Amino acid sequence: MRIEIKEPQQSWIEDFAALKRAIMRAAPAGAYLHHIGSTAIPGLPAKDIIDIQLTVNDLADVDVEAFEQVGFEHRPIVIDHCPPGAELAEGELCKAFYRSRGRPANLHIREKGRFNQRYSLLCRDFLRAHPTAANAYALIKQRLAQRFADDVDFYYDIKDPVFDIIMDGANEWARLIGWSEPPAD
């Protein structure tokens, strides 16, 4: 996969809404969705891939065949990145991961209240509220893509620790404002 960062697209919001309808047909009872990642942050350049988080009570409730029927292919990724120095139980990082067979999209299914479920939402909300941090992050992504467009592993080897730095500020911000998980999108 070649990494290409695109200018922000209004269609990303509309594409999320269309994907949401399909995903919710396959979702277990009580599940809900959030648009996450760079395409969920207004004005932020991003890869043209919609990232979606489906929050479930238990990963065991996820029906792989139901997601296959609505156009999502199950992928072998089952754990998220762990920030350096963080000592987290494996359950805090577990997920199910799917890719859309249609419009490029990644579906991250995570359990409610887990570290990784909170991480993606807090990061999104922090970048929405802090344009300077969002613009700096955009510049990092653009420069990485210019230099390492064909090296996905290297791109993420740099991007993941950058997120850990962002999250240090995001956690402090969350404490200051009393941030809590927002309602579903």
C-alpha positions as CSV (number, residue, x, y, z in Angstrom):
1,M,0.0,0.0,0.0
2,R,1.4,3.4,-1.0
3,I,0.9,6.2,1.6
4,E,-0.6,9.3,0.1
5,I,-1.9,12.2,2.2
6,K,-4.8,14.0,0.7
7,E,-6.2,17.5,1.4
8,P,-9.3,17.4,3.6
9,Q,-12.5,16.2,1.8
10,Q,-16.1,17.1,2.7
11,S,-17.0,13.6,1.4
12,W,-15.3,12.0,4.4
13,I,-18.2,12.9,6.6
14,E,-20.8,11.6,4.1
15,D,-18.8,8.4,3.5
16,F,-18.7,7.8,7.2
17,A,-22.5,8.1,7.4
18,A,-22.9,5.6,4.5
19,L,-20.5,3.1,6.1
20,K,-22.2,3.5,9.5
21,R,-25.5,2.3,8.1
22,A,-23.9,-0.9,6.8
23,I,-21.8,-1.5,10.0
24,M,-24.8,-1.1,12.3
25,R,-26.7,-3.8,10.4
26,A,-23.9,-6.3,11.5
27,A,-23.2,-4.9,14.9
28,P,-24.1,-6.7,18.1
29,A,-26.8,-5.3,20.4
30,G,-25.7,-2.3,22.4
31,A,-22.8,-1.4,20.0
32,Y,-22.2,2.1,18.8
33,L,-19.9,4.0,16.4
34,H,-17.5,6.9,16.3
35,H,-15.7,8.4,13.3
36,I,-12.1,8.4,14.4
37,G,-8.7,9.1,12.8
38,S,-7.6,12.0,10.7
39,T,-10.6,12.0,8.4
40,A,-12.7,12.8,11.5
41,I,-10.8,16.0,12.3
42,P,-12.1,18.9,10.2
43,G,-9.4,20.5,8.0
44,L,-6.8,17.8,8.6
45,P,-5.1,16.2,5.6
46,A,-5.2,12.4,5.7
47,K,-5.0,9.2,3.9
48,D,-8.3,8.7,2.0
49,I,-9.3,5.9,4.4
50,I,-12.2,6.3,6.8
51,D,-11.4,5.0,10.3
52,I,-14.3,3.9,12.3
53,Q,-14.5,2.6,15.8
54,L,-17.3,0.3,16.8
55,T,-17.6,0.0,20.6
56,V,-19.0,-3.3,21.9
57,N,-19.5,-4.8,25.3
58,D,-17.5,-7.9,24.5
59,L,-15.4,-8.8,21.4
60,A,-16.8,-12.4,21.7
61,D,-20.2,-11.0,20.5
62,V,-18.8,-9.9,17.1
63,D,-20.2,-12.0,14.3
64,V,-17.4,-12.2,11.6
65,E,-19.9,-13.5,9.0
66,A,-22.3,-10.6,9.6
67,F,-19.5,-8.1,8.8
68,E,-18.4,-10.0,5.8
69,Q,-22.0,-9.9,4.5
70,V,-22.1,-6.0,4.7
71,G,-18.8,-5.7,2.9
72,F,-16.0,-5.9,5.5
73,E,-13.1,-8.3,5.3
74,H,-11.8,-9.6,8.7
75,R,-8.0,-8.9,9.0
76,P,-5.5,-10.6,11.4
77,I,-4.7,-7.5,13.4
78,V,-5.9,-8.2,17.0
79,I,-4.0,-5.8,19.2
80,D,-3.2,-2.1,19.2
81,H,0.1,-0.3,19.7
82,C,1.1,0.0,23.4
83,P,2.8,3.3,24.3
84,P,6.4,3.0,25.5
85,G,6.6,2.5,29.2
86,A,2.9,1.7,29.6
87,E,2.2,-1.5,31.4
88,L,-1.2,-2.6,30.2
89,A,-2.9,-5.9,30.4
90,E,-3.4,-7.4,26.9
91,G,-7.1,-7.0,27.2
92,E,-6.7,-3.2,27.2
93,L,-5.3,-3.4,23.7
94,C,-7.3,-6.2,22.1
95,K,-9.5,-5.5,19.1
96,A,-11.1,-7.0,16.0
97,F,-10.1,-5.3,12.7
98,Y,-11.9,-5.2,9.3
99,R,-11.3,-3.5,6.0
100,S,-14.0,-2.4,3.7
101,R,-14.2,-4.2,0.3
102,G,-15.8,-1.0,-1.1
103,R,-14.9,2.5,-0.2
104,P,-11.5,2.4,1.6
105,A,-12.3,2.2,5.3
106,N,-10.9,0.5,8.5
107,L,-13.2,-0.8,11.1
108,H,-11.7,-1.1,14.6
109,I,-13.9,-3.0,17.0
110,R,-12.9,-2.4,20.6
111,E,-14.5,-3.1,24.0
112,K,-16.1,-0.3,25.9
113,G,-13.9,1.2,28.7
114,R,-10.7,-0.3,27.4
115,F,-7.5,1.8,27.1
116,N,-7.5,1.5,23.3
117,Q,-11.2,2.5,23.0
118,R,-10.6,5.7,25.0
119,Y,-7.3,6.4,23.3
120,S,-8.7,6.8,19.8
121,L,-11.6,9.1,21.0
122,L,-9.5,11.2,23.2
123,C,-6.9,11.7,20.5
124,R,-9.5,12.7,18.0
125,D,-11.2,15.2,20.4
126,F,-7.9,16.7,21.5
127,L,-6.8,17.3,17.9
128,R,-10.2,18.8,17.1
129,A,-9.8,21.2,20.0
130,H,-6.1,22.0,19.3
131,P,-5.5,23.2,15.8
132,T,-1.8,23.9,16.4
133,A,-1.2,20.3,17.5
134,A,-3.4,19.1,14.6
135,N,-1.4,21.1,12.0
136,A,1.9,19.9,13.4
137,Y,0.7,16.3,13.2
138,A,-0.5,16.9,9.6
139,L,3.0,18.2,8.7
140,I,4.6,15.2,10.2
141,K,2.3,12.8,8.2
142,Q,2.9,14.7,5.0
143,R,6.7,14.7,5.3
144,L,6.7,11.0,6.3
145,A,4.6,10.2,3.3
146,Q,6.8,12.3,1.0
147,R,9.9,10.4,2.1
148,F,8.6,6.9,2.9
149,A,5.5,6.6,0.7
150,D,6.2,2.9,0.0
151,D,7.4,1.9,3.4
152,V,4.2,1.5,5.5
153,D,6.1,-0.1,8.4
154,F,8.5,2.8,8.7
155,Y,5.6,5.3,8.4
156,Y,3.8,3.7,11.4
157,D,7.1,3.2,13.3
158,I,7.4,7.0,13.4
159,K,3.7,7.9,13.5
160,D,2.8,5.7,16.6
161,P,5.3,7.4,18.9
162,V,4.2,10.8,17.6
163,F,0.7,9.9,18.8
164,D,2.1,8.9,22.2
165,I,3.5,12.4,22.5
166,I,0.2,13.9,21.5
167,M,-1.6,11.7,24.0
168,D,0.5,12.9,26.8
169,G,-0.9,16.4,26.2
170,A,-4.4,15.0,25.5
171,N,-4.5,13.2,28.9
172,E,-3.6,16.4,30.7
173,W,-6.2,18.3,28.7
174,A,-8.8,15.6,29.5
175,R,-8.1,16.0,33.2
176,L,-8.3,19.8,33.0
177,I,-11.7,19.9,31.2
178,G,-13.2,16.8,32.7
179,W,-13.4,15.0,29.3
180,S,-15.5,11.9,29.0
181,E,-16.5,9.7,26.1
182,P,-18.6,11.6,23.7
183,P,-22.0,10.3,22.4
184,A,-21.9,8.1,19.3
185,D,-21.5,9.8,16.0
